[in-house]
Amino acid sequence: MVENGARGVKLRVSDALGSCLVRKDQRAMTKSPKFAFIKAQWHAKIVDQALVGFNKKLDELELDSPVDVFDVPGAFEMPLLAKKLASSGKYDAVIAAALVVDGGVYRHDFVASAVVDGLMQAGMETGVPVLSVSLTPHHFQPCDEHETFYYEHFLKKGGEAAQAAVNLAQLHNGLA
């Protein structure tokens, strides 16, 4: 528990998906948070499920939060766009989703690392939360079993990203 007596704010970080801001006076956020959601188009059928899960969770939370969606060719293009969107001042958080698989041409783990590092850097440089729903399976094959698993997994991860984005927007709003 961290208290800021001058502002009357108590912060509680319980877990990545739990409540993270409790105001002493229990006032709600004054506006609905606005989010940017970036989707890489490689394996779009699977990656698109992250956005479905994200929007579903916002609906469950009964939030009327606008979500602007941006499609990019692949994961490598996400960090620069995330930084531009975060720098715009229009968004309370930016979410980026991709499925980076080993295509046999290069080591996908290097790409995945560069993407996640770039997304983290975008958030650190702009002060706006940038969340990653970028997954890198070790042995993905385009077969029904793997596609079904990741289809459902991205749906779940999108919901988790929505909860985290809402919590972070509340936390940052309370610190502003």
CORCORWO-V973068 format. One record per run of one state. SS is the DSSP state (helix for helix, strand for strand, loop for the rest). FROM is the first residue (numbers start at 1). LEN is the number of residues. If there is no record, write none. Layout:
BEGIN
ss	from	len
SS	FROM	LEN
SS	FROM	LEN
END
This chain:
BEGIN
ss	from	len
loop	1	1
strand	2	3
loop	5	4
strand	9	3
loop	12	9
strand	21	3
loop	24	11
strand	35	6
loop	41	3
helix	44	17
loop	61	6
strand	67	6
loop	73	2
helix	75	13
loop	88	5
strand	93	7
loop	100	8
helix	108	19
loop	127	2
strand	129	7
loop	136	8
helix	144	32
loop	176	1
END
